[in-house]
Amino acid sequence: MWKHMSLFLDWRCNSMISLDEMKNYLRIDFDDDDTLLENLIVSSERLCMDIARIKSKAVFEKKETAKIAVMYAVAVFTGNRQNAKNQKLTEILADLSVQCSRYD
């Protein structure tokens, strides 16, 4: 269990999007949901990498649309906490990943 926790914390510390950057994108100016946002950033990065079928975080971070895809995913998750439409989100992120692969 601790091994998985340390991997999660390491991933969170090395995120391609800072908490301040994400809060600015979402226009959030309070600190109440900071931990939630950090967790959503990590989850969204993993989701986007899975959809793009990219295993290396370093490779993913070099993609032109990677950052906006992650930010969009976090926005969808924060805006639809009760009723996240994962199918539509997956379709949009898949479109973005196709755009990523065009520039390989």
SVG drawing of the C-alpha trace seen along z (x, -y; Angstrom):
<svg xmlns="http://www.w3.org/2000/svg" viewBox="-25 -34 36 36">
<polyline fill="none" stroke="black" stroke-width="0.4" points="0.0,0.0 2.7,-2.5 4.5,-1.8 1.4,-2.9 1.0,-6.0 4.6,-7.0 4.2,-6.6 1.0,-8.8 2.8,-11.5 5.8,-11.4 3.4,-11.7 1.6,-14.6 4.9,-16.5 6.0,-16.1 2.8,-17.1 3.0,-18.9 0.4,-21.4 0.9,-23.4 -2.0,-23.9 -1.8,-27.6 -1.9,-27.2 -5.0,-24.9 -6.7,-27.3 -6.1,-30.2 -7.6,-28.1 -10.6,-27.3 -10.9,-30.8 -10.7,-29.5 -9.4,-31.9 -9.9,-29.9 -7.9,-27.1 -10.7,-24.8 -10.4,-22.3 -6.6,-22.3 -6.1,-18.7 -9.0,-17.6 -7.6,-19.6 -4.2,-18.1 -5.7,-14.6 -7.8,-15.5 -4.7,-16.8 -2.9,-13.5 -6.0,-11.4 -6.5,-13.5 -2.9,-13.1 -3.2,-9.3 -6.5,-9.3 -5.2,-11.3 -2.0,-9.2 -4.2,-6.0 -6.5,-7.4 -3.5,-8.6 -1.8,-5.2 1.3,-6.8 3.1,-5.1 6.0,-7.5 5.1,-10.7 8.1,-12.5 6.8,-11.6 3.3,-12.7 4.4,-16.1 6.1,-16.9 2.8,-16.6 1.4,-19.9 -2.1,-19.3 -1.3,-17.3 -1.5,-20.1 -4.8,-21.5 -6.3,-17.9 -5.4,-17.5 -6.7,-20.9 -10.0,-20.2 -10.4,-16.8 -9.9,-18.5 -12.5,-21.2 -15.0,-18.5 -14.5,-16.6 -14.8,-19.7 -17.8,-21.0 -19.7,-17.7 -18.8,-16.2 -22.2,-14.6 -22.8,-13.6 -19.5,-13.3 -20.1,-12.3 -17.1,-10.1 -18.1,-8.8 -18.2,-12.3 -15.0,-13.3 -13.2,-10.2 -14.3,-11.0 -13.0,-14.6 -9.7,-13.5 -9.4,-10.8 -9.7,-13.5 -7.0,-15.5 -4.8,-12.4 -5.2,-11.9 -4.0,-15.5 -1.0,-14.7 0.0,-11.7 -0.1,-13.7 3.0,-15.6 5.1,-12.6"/>
</svg>
